[in-house]
Amino acid sequence: MSPEGTASYAAAGVDIEAGERAVELMKAKVARSRRPEVVDDASGFAGLFDVSALLRFKRPLLATSTDGVGTKVMLAQALGKHDTIGIDLVGMVVDDLVVCGAEPLFMTDYIACGKVVPERIAEIVGGVAEGCRLAGCALVGGETAEHPGAMGPDEYDLAGAGTGVVEAGDLLGPDRVRPGDVVLGLASSGVHSNGYSLVRHVIRAAGLELERDVPELGRTLGEELLEPTRIYSLACLELVRTVEVHAFAHITGGGLAANLARSLPAGVDAVLDRSSWTPQPVFEVIAGYGRVPQEEMDRTFNLGVGMCAVVPPGVADVALATLAARGQDAWVLGEIVPGTGEARFTA
């Protein structure tokens, strides 16, 4: 209660001044993600984007995607490290957009928290802005909501939405995929942002500590699990500009086979060679400590493959060279054969 005995927003647990300070702290970080098409809105109620930039398209299609980072936020909170979880958010959104060939243009974010700690909110949003910079899109706005009573003081969750654009005639997808095409695998940075409910279950059941040094990982378990999601959008767009690409598949929840199957037409299968790559050690650690069977690992995690590209066989070498020039590890993962729209492993 206030000194006069009347109720107030502050007494209810919402600190307006803290929210305003968080906005001031994040401004410089957000500015690093700016694109030329961003227009300032003096009121700050909306993010503005100059769509006259789309006049270069004959028939522009807007693409939109929204996502969060799941229970990975709980590990960030447990370790008190909040500056990279926003990168995960951007990766989950923009790499869904690029699957159809869309260039990510802008994003907005939403953070719900039990208590606004300005420095913490600025770190989170700074990660979102850095992710947008890595993706080539702009962070044009967002919202931070304080939910005292619904969330603990150190709890928060975040989500985001992105918009991209693709020329209608350049839309990628299953209808372009043909038998004989080559499937390229693009390496992940680790677990990314899927399967963390299983990860946390394994940690609890095995009595593991996030601060524990794990020799197989070369760092602590927590550091490994908070490795940010790799953002593929610029590499994928460069690939589209350089060679013919028929489809992409973003490998998220559901694993490699299930997500790749979404980018296949009914008349073909993707046959994948499991021996063509070695998953990062973190997956072996999860499987070993949790006694997780291979089938469950396959349908929960990316297992080292964060994105797939389906290209004609004659351009595979150029495609791999293009990705390598951008620092993206990639390899021939499999091939497209006549089938029923499934993705399966040969070994």
C-alpha positions as a Markdown table, in Angstrom:
| # | Residue | x | y | z |
|---|---|---|---|---|
| 1 | Met | 0.0 | 0.0 | 0.0 |
| 2 | Ser | 1.1 | 3.6 | -0.5 |
| 3 | Pro | 1.8 | 5.8 | 2.5 |
| 4 | Glu | -1.8 | 7.1 | 2.3 |
| 5 | Gly | -3.1 | 3.6 | 2.4 |
| 6 | Thr | -4.3 | 3.5 | -1.2 |
| 7 | Ala | -3.3 | 0.9 | -3.8 |
| 8 | Ser | -0.7 | 1.6 | -6.4 |
| 9 | Tyr | 0.8 | -0.1 | -9.5 |
| 10 | Ala | 4.2 | -0.2 | -7.7 |
| 11 | Ala | 2.6 | -1.8 | -4.6 |
| 12 | Ala | 1.2 | -4.4 | -6.9 |
| 13 | Gly | 4.7 | -5.3 | -8.1 |
| 14 | Val | 4.9 | -3.4 | -11.4 |
| 15 | Asp | 7.8 | -0.9 | -11.6 |
| 16 | Ile | 7.2 | 1.5 | -14.5 |
| 17 | Glu | 10.5 | 3.4 | -13.9 |
| 18 | Ala | 12.5 | 0.1 | -14.2 |
| 19 | Gly | 10.8 | -0.6 | -17.5 |
| 20 | Glu | 11.7 | 2.9 | -18.8 |
| 21 | Arg | 15.3 | 2.3 | -17.7 |
| 22 | Ala | 15.4 | -1.0 | -19.5 |
| 23 | Val | 14.3 | 0.7 | -22.7 |
| 24 | Glu | 17.1 | 3.3 | -22.4 |
| 25 | Leu | 19.7 | 0.5 | -21.8 |
| 26 | Met | 18.7 | -1.5 | -24.8 |
| 27 | Lys | 18.5 | 1.4 | -27.4 |
| 28 | Ala | 22.1 | 1.3 | -28.5 |
| 29 | Lys | 22.0 | -2.5 | -28.9 |
| 30 | Val | 18.8 | -2.4 | -30.9 |
| 31 | Ala | 20.2 | 0.3 | -33.2 |
| 32 | Arg | 22.9 | -2.2 | -34.4 |
| 33 | Ser | 20.2 | -4.3 | -36.1 |
| 34 | Arg | 18.8 | -1.3 | -38.1 |
| 35 | Arg | 18.1 | -1.6 | -41.8 |
| 36 | Pro | 17.8 | 1.3 | -44.2 |
| 37 | Glu | 14.1 | 0.7 | -44.6 |
| 38 | Val | 13.3 | 1.2 | -40.9 |
| 39 | Val | 11.4 | 4.5 | -40.3 |
| 40 | Asp | 11.3 | 6.0 | -36.8 |
| 41 | Asp | 8.0 | 6.4 | -35.1 |
| 42 | Ala | 8.3 | 9.3 | -32.7 |
| 43 | Ser | 5.5 | 7.9 | -30.5 |
| 44 | Gly | 7.2 | 4.5 | -30.1 |
| 45 | Phe | 3.9 | 2.6 | -30.3 |
| 46 | Ala | 4.7 | 0.9 | -33.6 |
| 47 | Gly | 7.7 | -0.3 | -35.6 |
| 48 | Leu | 7.7 | 1.2 | -39.1 |
| 49 | Phe | 9.2 | -0.3 | -42.3 |
| 50 | Asp | 9.3 | 1.3 | -45.7 |
| 51 | Val | 7.7 | -1.2 | -48.0 |
| 52 | Ser | 8.5 | 0.8 | -51.1 |
| 53 | Ala | 11.7 | -1.3 | -50.9 |
| 54 | Leu | 9.5 | -4.1 | -52.2 |
| 55 | Leu | 8.9 | -2.4 | -55.5 |
| 56 | Arg | 11.9 | -4.2 | -56.9 |
| 57 | Phe | 9.7 | -7.4 | -56.7 |
| 58 | Lys | 7.3 | -8.3 | -59.5 |
| 59 | Arg | 5.0 | -10.2 | -57.1 |
| 60 | Pro | 6.3 | -10.0 | -53.5 |
| 61 | Leu | 4.9 | -12.5 | -51.1 |
| 62 | Leu | 5.2 | -11.7 | -47.4 |
| 63 | Ala | 6.2 | -14.5 | -45.1 |
| 64 | Thr | 5.7 | -14.5 | -41.4 |
| 65 | Ser | 6.8 | -16.8 | -38.5 |
| 66 | Thr | 6.6 | -16.7 | -34.8 |
| 67 | Asp | 8.3 | -18.8 | -32.1 |
| 68 | Gly | 9.9 | -18.9 | -28.7 |
| 69 | Val | 12.9 | -20.7 | -27.2 |
| 70 | Gly | 11.1 | -23.2 | -25.0 |
| 71 | Thr | 12.5 | -24.3 | -21.7 |
| 72 | Lys | 16.1 | -23.3 | -22.6 |
| 73 | Val | 15.2 | -20.1 | -20.8 |
| 74 | Met | 15.2 | -22.0 | -17.6 |
| 75 | Leu | 18.9 | -22.9 | -18.0 |
| 76 | Ala | 19.7 | -19.2 | -18.8 |
| 77 | Gln | 17.9 | -18.2 | -15.6 |
| 78 | Ala | 19.7 | -20.9 | -13.6 |
| 79 | Leu | 23.1 | -19.8 | -14.8 |
| 80 | Gly | 22.4 | -16.1 | -14.7 |
| 81 | Lys | 23.4 | -15.7 | -18.4 |
| 82 | His | 20.9 | -13.8 | -20.4 |
| 83 | Asp | 22.9 | -12.3 | -23.3 |
| 84 | Thr | 22.5 | -15.1 | -25.9 |
| 85 | Ile | 19.0 | -16.5 | -25.4 |
| 86 | Gly | 17.7 | -13.7 | -27.7 |
| 87 | Ile | 20.0 | -15.1 | -30.5 |
| 88 | Asp | 18.2 | -18.4 | -30.1 |
| 89 | Leu | 14.9 | -16.6 | -30.5 |
| 90 | Val | 15.9 | -15.0 | -33.8 |
| 91 | Gly | 17.3 | -18.3 | -35.1 |
| 92 | Met | 14.0 | -20.1 | -34.5 |
| 93 | Val | 12.0 | -17.4 | -36.3 |
| 94 | Val | 14.2 | -16.3 | -39.3 |
| 95 | Asp | 15.3 | -19.8 | -40.3 |
| 96 | Asp | 11.7 | -20.8 | -40.6 |
| 97 | Leu | 11.2 | -17.8 | -42.9 |
| 98 | Val | 14.2 | -18.7 | -45.1 |
| 99 | Val | 12.9 | -22.2 | -45.8 |
| 100 | Cys | 10.6 | -20.8 | -48.5 |
| 101 | Gly | 13.3 | -18.6 | -49.8 |
| 102 | Ala | 12.2 | -15.5 | -48.0 |
| 103 | Glu | 14.6 | -12.7 | -46.9 |
| 104 | Pro | 13.9 | -11.8 | -43.3 |
| 105 | Leu | 13.1 | -8.1 | -43.1 |
| 106 | Phe | 12.1 | -7.3 | -39.5 |
| 107 | Met | 11.2 | -8.8 | -36.1 |
| 108 | Thr | 9.4 | -7.8 | -33.0 |
| 109 | Asp | 9.9 | -9.5 | -29.6 |
| 110 | Tyr | 7.8 | -10.0 | -26.4 |
| 111 | Ile | 9.3 | -10.6 | -23.0 |
| 112 | Ala | 7.1 | -11.5 | -20.0 |
| 113 | Cys | 8.8 | -11.5 | -16.6 |
| 114 | Gly | 8.0 | -11.6 | -12.9 |
| 115 | Lys | 10.1 | -8.5 | -12.2 |
| 116 | Val | 11.8 | -6.0 | -14.6 |
| 117 | Val | 15.5 | -5.9 | -13.8 |
| 118 | Pro | 16.6 | -3.3 | -16.4 |
| 119 | Glu | 20.1 | -4.7 | -16.9 |
| 120 | Arg | 18.7 | -8.2 | -17.4 |
| 121 | Ile | 16.1 | -7.1 | -19.9 |
| 122 | Ala | 18.7 | -5.1 | -21.8 |
| 123 | Glu | 20.9 | -8.2 | -22.0 |
| 124 | Ile | 18.0 | -10.3 | -23.3 |
| 125 | Val | 17.0 | -7.7 | -25.9 |
| 126 | Gly | 20.7 | -7.2 | -26.8 |
| 127 | Gly | 20.8 | -10.8 | -27.7 |
| 128 | Val | 17.7 | -10.4 | -29.9 |
| 129 | Ala | 19.3 | -7.4 | -31.6 |
| 130 | Glu | 22.5 | -9.3 | -32.2 |
| 131 | Gly | 20.6 | -12.2 | -33.7 |
| 132 | Cys | 18.8 | -9.8 | -36.0 |
| 133 | Arg | 22.1 | -8.4 | -37.1 |
| 134 | Leu | 23.4 | -11.9 | -37.8 |
| 135 | Ala | 20.2 | -12.6 | -39.8 |
| 136 | Gly | 20.3 | -9.3 | -41.8 |
| 137 | Cys | 16.9 | -8.2 | -40.4 |
| 138 | Ala | 15.9 | -5.3 | -38.2 |
| 139 | Leu | 14.5 | -5.4 | -34.7 |
| 140 | Val | 11.7 | -2.8 | -35.1 |
| 141 | Gly | 9.9 | -3.1 | -31.8 |
| 142 | Gly | 8.9 | -5.2 | -28.9 |
| 143 | Glu | 7.2 | -5.3 | -25.5 |
| 144 | Thr | 8.3 | -6.1 | -22.0 |
| 145 | Ala | 5.5 | -7.1 | -19.6 |
| 146 | Glu | 5.9 | -7.4 | -15.9 |
| 147 | His | 3.7 | -10.2 | -14.4 |
| 148 | Pro | 4.2 | -10.2 | -10.6 |
| 149 | Gly | 2.4 | -13.1 | -9.0 |
| 150 | Ala | 2.2 | -15.0 | -12.2 |
| 151 | Met | 6.0 | -15.5 | -12.5 |
| 152 | Gly | 8.8 | -15.4 | -9.9 |
| 153 | Pro | 11.0 | -12.3 | -9.7 |
| 154 | Asp | 13.8 | -14.1 | -11.7 |
| 155 | Glu | 11.6 | -15.9 | -14.2 |
| 156 | Tyr | 10.9 | -14.7 | -17.7 |
| 157 | Asp | 9.9 | -16.0 | -21.1 |
| 158 | Leu | 10.3 | -14.6 | -24.6 |
| 159 | Ala | 8.8 | -15.0 | -28.0 |
| 160 | Gly | 9.1 | -13.2 | -31.3 |
| 161 | Ala | 7.6 | -12.8 | -34.7 |
| 162 | Gly | 9.3 | -12.0 | -38.0 |
| 163 | Thr | 8.3 | -10.9 | -41.5 |
| 164 | Gly | 10.2 | -11.7 | -44.7 |
| 165 | Val | 9.6 | -11.4 | -48.4 |
| 166 | Val | 10.1 | -13.7 | -51.4 |
| 167 | Glu | 9.4 | -13.2 | -55.1 |
| 168 | Ala | 6.4 | -15.4 | -55.9 |
| 169 | Gly | 8.2 | -17.0 | -58.8 |
| 170 | Asp | 11.2 | -17.9 | -56.6 |
| 171 | Leu | 9.2 | -19.6 | -53.8 |
| 172 | Leu | 11.0 | -22.7 | -52.7 |
| 173 | Gly | 9.3 | -25.9 | -51.6 |
| 174 | Pro | 8.3 | -29.5 | -52.2 |
| 175 | Asp | 7.0 | -29.0 | -55.7 |
| 176 | Arg | 10.6 | -28.3 | -56.9 |
| 177 | Val | 12.2 | -31.4 | -55.5 |
| 178 | Arg | 13.0 | -34.2 | -58.0 |
| 179 | Pro | 14.5 | -37.7 | -57.9 |
| 180 | Gly | 18.3 | -37.3 | -58.2 |
| 181 | Asp | 18.5 | -34.2 | -56.2 |
| 182 | Val | 21.2 | -34.0 | -53.5 |
| 183 | Val | 20.5 | -33.3 | -49.8 |
| 184 | Leu | 23.1 | -31.1 | -48.1 |
| 185 | Gly | 23.4 | -31.0 | -44.4 |
| 186 | Leu | 24.4 | -27.7 | -42.7 |
| 187 | Ala | 26.0 | -28.2 | -39.3 |
| 188 | Ser | 24.3 | -27.1 | -36.2 |
| 189 | Ser | 26.1 | -25.3 | -33.3 |
| 190 | Gly | 24.8 | -27.9 | -30.9 |
| 191 | Val | 21.4 | -28.6 | -29.3 |
| 192 | His | 20.0 | -25.2 | -30.6 |
| 193 | Ser | 16.6 | -24.6 | -28.9 |
| 194 | Asn | 14.7 | -27.9 | -29.1 |
| 195 | Gly | 14.4 | -30.8 | -26.8 |
| 196 | Tyr | 15.3 | -29.0 | -23.6 |
| 197 | Ser | 12.5 | -30.6 | -21.6 |
| 198 | Leu | 14.3 | -33.9 | -22.2 |
| 199 | Val | 17.7 | -32.3 | -21.5 |
| 200 | Arg | 16.5 | -31.0 | -18.2 |
| 201 | His | 14.9 | -34.4 | -17.4 |
| 202 | Val | 18.3 | -36.1 | -18.1 |
| 203 | Ile | 20.1 | -33.5 | -15.9 |
| 204 | Arg | 17.7 | -34.1 | -13.0 |
| 205 | Ala | 17.7 | -37.9 | -13.3 |
| 206 | Ala | 21.5 | -38.2 | -13.6 |
| 207 | Gly | 22.1 | -35.7 | -10.8 |
| 208 | Leu | 24.3 | -33.5 | -13.1 |
| 209 | Glu | 25.2 | -29.9 | -12.3 |
| 210 | Leu | 25.3 | -27.2 | -15.0 |
| 211 | Glu | 28.6 | -25.9 | -13.6 |
| 212 | Arg | 30.2 | -29.4 | -14.0 |
| 213 | Asp | 33.2 | -29.6 | -16.4 |
| 214 | Val | 32.6 | -32.3 | -18.9 |
| 215 | Pro | 35.8 | -33.5 | -20.6 |
| 216 | Glu | 34.0 | -34.6 | -23.7 |
| 217 | Leu | 32.7 | -31.1 | -24.2 |
| 218 | Gly | 35.8 | -29.2 | -23.2 |
| 219 | Arg | 33.7 | -26.8 | -21.1 |
| 220 | Thr | 31.0 | -26.9 | -18.5 |
| 221 | Leu | 27.7 | -28.6 | -19.2 |
| 222 | Gly | 25.9 | -25.3 | -18.8 |
| 223 | Glu | 28.1 | -23.5 | -21.3 |
| 224 | Glu | 27.5 | -26.2 | -23.9 |
| 225 | Leu | 23.8 | -26.2 | -23.4 |
| 226 | Leu | 23.5 | -22.4 | -23.7 |
| 227 | Glu | 25.5 | -22.3 | -27.0 |
| 228 | Pro | 23.3 | -20.1 | -29.2 |
| 229 | Thr | 21.3 | -21.5 | -32.1 |
| 230 | Arg | 23.1 | -21.0 | -35.4 |
| 231 | Ile | 21.4 | -18.6 | -37.7 |
| 232 | Tyr | 21.4 | -19.8 | -41.3 |
| 233 | Ser | 19.4 | -17.1 | -43.2 |
| 234 | Leu | 22.2 | -15.2 | -44.8 |
| 235 | Ala | 24.1 | -18.4 | -45.8 |
| 236 | Cys | 20.9 | -19.8 | -47.3 |
| 237 | Leu | 20.1 | -16.6 | -49.2 |
| 238 | Glu | 23.6 | -16.5 | -50.6 |
| 239 | Leu | 23.1 | -20.1 | -51.7 |
| 240 | Val | 19.9 | -19.1 | -53.5 |
| 241 | Arg | 21.7 | -16.3 | -55.3 |
| 242 | Thr | 24.6 | -18.6 | -56.4 |
| 243 | Val | 23.0 | -21.9 | -57.4 |
| 244 | Glu | 19.7 | -23.4 | -58.1 |
| 245 | Val | 18.0 | -24.5 | -54.8 |
| 246 | His | 14.9 | -26.6 | -54.7 |
| 247 | Ala | 14.1 | -26.6 | -51.0 |
| 248 | Phe | 15.3 | -26.0 | -47.5 |
| 249 | Ala | 14.3 | -27.7 | -44.2 |
| 250 | His | 14.9 | -26.1 | -40.8 |
| 251 | Ile | 15.7 | -29.0 | -38.4 |
| 252 | Thr | 13.9 | -28.2 | -35.1 |
| 253 | Gly | 11.5 | -30.1 | -32.9 |
| 254 | Gly | 10.8 | -33.5 | -34.3 |
| 255 | Gly | 14.3 | -34.1 | -35.6 |
| 256 | Leu | 16.0 | -34.5 | -38.9 |
| 257 | Ala | 13.7 | -37.0 | -40.7 |
| 258 | Ala | 10.4 | -35.4 | -39.7 |
| 259 | Asn | 11.4 | -31.9 | -40.6 |
| 260 | Leu | 13.0 | -32.8 | -43.9 |
| 261 | Ala | 9.9 | -34.8 | -44.9 |
| 262 | Arg | 7.9 | -31.5 | -44.7 |
| 263 | Ser | 9.9 | -30.3 | -47.7 |
| 264 | Leu | 9.3 | -33.3 | -49.8 |
| 265 | Pro | 6.6 | -34.0 | -52.3 |
| 266 | Ala | 4.5 | -37.2 | -52.0 |
| 267 | Gly | 6.4 | -39.0 | -54.8 |
| 268 | Val | 10.0 | -39.0 | -53.4 |
| 269 | Asp | 12.0 | -40.0 | -50.4 |
| 270 | Ala | 15.1 | -38.5 | -48.9 |
| 271 | Val | 17.7 | -41.3 | -48.2 |
| 272 | Leu | 20.2 | -40.0 | -45.7 |
| 273 | Asp | 23.6 | -41.5 | -44.9 |
| 274 | Arg | 24.1 | -41.4 | -41.1 |
| 275 | Ser | 27.8 | -42.2 | -41.6 |
| 276 | Ser | 28.3 | -38.9 | -43.5 |
| 277 | Trp | 28.7 | -36.8 | -40.3 |
| 278 | Thr | 29.5 | -37.1 | -36.6 |
| 279 | Pro | 27.1 | -35.4 | -34.2 |
| 280 | Gln | 28.7 | -33.1 | -31.6 |
| 281 | Pro | 29.7 | -34.7 | -28.3 |
| 282 | Val | 26.9 | -33.1 | -26.4 |
| 283 | Phe | 24.4 | -35.5 | -28.0 |
| 284 | Glu | 26.4 | -38.5 | -26.9 |
| 285 | Val | 26.5 | -37.0 | -23.4 |
| 286 | Ile | 22.7 | -36.6 | -23.3 |
| 287 | Ala | 22.1 | -40.1 | -24.7 |
| 288 | Gly | 24.7 | -41.7 | -22.4 |
| 289 | Tyr | 23.7 | -40.1 | -19.1 |
| 290 | Gly | 20.0 | -40.3 | -19.9 |
| 291 | Arg | 20.1 | -43.8 | -21.5 |
| 292 | Val | 18.1 | -42.2 | -24.3 |
| 293 | Pro | 17.6 | -44.7 | -27.2 |
| 294 | Gln | 18.6 | -43.7 | -30.8 |
| 295 | Glu | 15.0 | -43.5 | -32.0 |
| 296 | Glu | 14.2 | -41.0 | -29.3 |
| 297 | Met | 17.3 | -39.0 | -30.0 |
| 298 | Asp | 16.4 | -38.9 | -33.7 |
| 299 | Arg | 13.0 | -37.5 | -33.1 |
| 300 | Thr | 13.9 | -35.0 | -30.4 |
| 301 | Phe | 17.2 | -33.4 | -31.5 |
| 302 | Asn | 18.9 | -32.0 | -34.6 |
| 303 | Leu | 21.9 | -34.3 | -33.9 |
| 304 | Gly | 24.3 | -31.9 | -35.5 |
| 305 | Val | 22.2 | -31.0 | -38.6 |
| 306 | Gly | 20.5 | -27.6 | -38.2 |
| 307 | Met | 19.4 | -27.0 | -41.8 |
| 308 | Cys | 19.1 | -29.0 | -45.0 |
| 309 | Ala | 19.3 | -27.8 | -48.6 |
| 310 | Val | 18.0 | -29.8 | -51.5 |
| 311 | Val | 19.8 | -28.9 | -54.8 |
| 312 | Pro | 20.3 | -30.5 | -58.2 |
| 313 | Pro | 23.2 | -32.9 | -58.4 |
| 314 | Gly | 25.2 | -30.7 | -60.8 |
| 315 | Val | 25.5 | -27.8 | -58.4 |
| 316 | Ala | 26.3 | -29.6 | -55.2 |
| 317 | Asp | 30.0 | -28.9 | -55.3 |
| 318 | Val | 29.5 | -25.2 | -55.9 |
| 319 | Ala | 26.9 | -25.1 | -53.2 |
| 320 | Leu | 29.3 | -26.6 | -50.7 |
| 321 | Ala | 32.0 | -24.1 | -51.7 |
| 322 | Thr | 29.6 | -21.2 | -51.3 |
| 323 | Leu | 28.7 | -22.3 | -47.8 |
| 324 | Ala | 32.3 | -22.9 | -46.9 |
| 325 | Ala | 33.2 | -19.4 | -48.0 |
| 326 | Arg | 30.6 | -18.1 | -45.4 |
| 327 | Gly | 32.2 | -20.3 | -42.7 |
| 328 | Gln | 29.3 | -22.8 | -42.7 |
| 329 | Asp | 30.3 | -26.4 | -42.4 |
| 330 | Ala | 28.2 | -28.5 | -44.8 |
| 331 | Trp | 28.4 | -31.9 | -46.6 |
| 332 | Val | 26.4 | -34.2 | -48.8 |
| 333 | Leu | 24.0 | -35.8 | -46.4 |
| 334 | Gly | 21.9 | -37.9 | -48.8 |
| 335 | Glu | 19.9 | -38.0 | -52.1 |
| 336 | Ile | 16.3 | -37.9 | -53.3 |
| 337 | Val | 14.9 | -41.1 | -54.8 |
| 338 | Pro | 11.4 | -42.1 | -55.9 |
| 339 | Gly | 9.2 | -42.9 | -52.8 |
| 340 | Thr | 6.3 | -41.8 | -50.7 |
| 341 | Gly | 7.4 | -38.5 | -49.1 |
| 342 | Glu | 9.5 | -39.8 | -46.3 |
| 343 | Ala | 13.0 | -39.2 | -45.1 |
| 344 | Arg | 15.0 | -42.2 | -43.8 |
| 345 | Phe | 18.5 | -43.3 | -42.9 |
| 346 | Thr | 20.6 | -45.9 | -44.7 |
| 347 | Ala | 22.6 | -46.8 | -41.7 |
